[in-house]
Amino acid sequence: MNNRLREMREKAGMTQEELAAQAGVSRQTIISLEKGKYNPSIILAYSLSKVFNISIEELFLLNEGGSKND
């Protein structure tokens, strides 16, 4: 799964720490998400999409036809 988290965070002028605080997670979680090393729970994906006022589908991009970890 790919995401636009870093792009949206930078566009909003937010630090990783600020985004983490708004989403209720650690800065390390944001770093892992931005590097594509971690797929969020549906609850976290929802929380992050609400921070940017966009849909989950606009923030997280599912790789179709890939492995189960995509």
DRENDO-1510 file (C-alpha; in Angstrom, 1 decimal, always signed):
<recs>
REC; n; res; u; v; w
REC; 1; MET; +0.0; +0.0; +0.0 .
REC; 2; ASN; +1.3; +3.4; -0.9 .
REC; 3; ASN; +0.3; +6.7; +0.7 .
REC; 4; ARG; +0.4; +10.4; +0.3 .
REC; 5; LEU; +1.0; +11.1; +3.9 .
REC; 6; ARG; +4.3; +13.0; +3.6 .
REC; 7; GLU; +3.0; +15.0; +0.7 .
REC; 8; MET; -0.2; +16.0; +2.5 .
REC; 9; ARG; +1.7; +16.7; +5.8 .
REC; 10; GLU; +4.2; +18.9; +4.0 .
REC; 11; LYS; +1.5; +20.7; +2.1 .
REC; 12; ALA; -0.2; +21.5; +5.4 .
REC; 13; GLY; +3.1; +22.8; +6.8 .
REC; 14; MET; +3.0; +20.2; +9.6 .
REC; 15; THR; +5.9; +18.4; +11.3 .
REC; 16; GLN; +5.8; +14.6; +11.9 .
REC; 17; GLU; +5.4; +15.3; +15.6 .
REC; 18; GLU; +2.4; +17.7; +15.0 .
REC; 19; LEU; +0.7; +15.1; +12.8 .
REC; 20; ALA; +1.4; +12.4; +15.3 .
REC; 21; ALA; -0.2; +14.4; +18.1 .
REC; 22; GLN; -3.3; +15.2; +16.1 .
REC; 23; ALA; -3.7; +11.5; +15.2 .
REC; 24; GLY; -2.9; +10.2; +18.7 .
REC; 25; VAL; +0.1; +8.2; +17.7 .
REC; 26; SER; +3.9; +8.4; +18.1 .
REC; 27; ARG; +6.2; +10.3; +15.7 .
REC; 28; GLN; +7.8; +6.9; +15.0 .
REC; 29; THR; +4.5; +5.6; +13.7 .
REC; 30; ILE; +4.3; +8.6; +11.3 .
REC; 31; ILE; +7.8; +7.9; +10.1 .
REC; 32; SER; +7.1; +4.2; +9.5 .
REC; 33; LEU; +3.9; +5.1; +7.6 .
REC; 34; GLU; +5.7; +7.7; +5.4 .
REC; 35; LYS; +8.4; +5.1; +4.6 .
REC; 36; GLY; +5.8; +2.5; +3.7 .
REC; 37; LYS; +7.0; +0.1; +6.4 .
REC; 38; TYR; +3.7; +0.0; +8.2 .
REC; 39; ASN; +0.1; -0.3; +7.0 .
REC; 40; PRO; -2.3; +1.5; +9.4 .
REC; 41; SER; -5.4; +0.1; +11.0 .
REC; 42; ILE; -8.7; +1.3; +9.6 .
REC; 43; ILE; -9.1; +3.5; +12.6 .
REC; 44; LEU; -5.7; +5.2; +12.2 .
REC; 45; ALA; -6.3; +5.6; +8.4 .
REC; 46; TYR; -9.6; +7.3; +9.2 .
REC; 47; SER; -8.0; +9.6; +11.8 .
REC; 48; LEU; -5.3; +10.6; +9.5 .
REC; 49; SER; -7.6; +11.3; +6.6 .
REC; 50; LYS; -9.8; +13.5; +8.9 .
REC; 51; VAL; -6.7; +15.6; +9.8 .
REC; 52; PHE; -6.3; +16.5; +6.1 .
REC; 53; ASN; -10.1; +16.5; +5.4 .
REC; 54; ILE; -9.8; +14.0; +2.6 .
REC; 55; SER; -11.0; +10.5; +2.1 .
REC; 56; ILE; -9.0; +7.4; +3.2 .
REC; 57; GLU; -8.8; +6.5; -0.5 .
REC; 58; GLU; -7.2; +9.8; -1.3 .
REC; 59; LEU; -4.5; +9.3; +1.4 .
REC; 60; PHE; -3.9; +5.6; +1.1 .
REC; 61; LEU; -3.5; +4.0; -2.3 .
REC; 62; LEU; -4.0; +0.3; -2.6 .
REC; 63; ASN; -1.7; -1.6; -5.0 .
REC; 64; GLU; -4.0; -3.8; -7.0 .
REC; 65; GLY; -2.8; -7.2; -8.0 .
REC; 66; GLY; +0.2; -7.2; -5.7 .
REC; 67; SER; +1.1; -9.4; -2.8 .
REC; 68; LYS; -0.9; -9.3; +0.5 .
REC; 69; ASN; +1.6; -6.9; +2.0 .
REC; 70; ASP; +1.0; -4.2; -0.8 .
</recs>
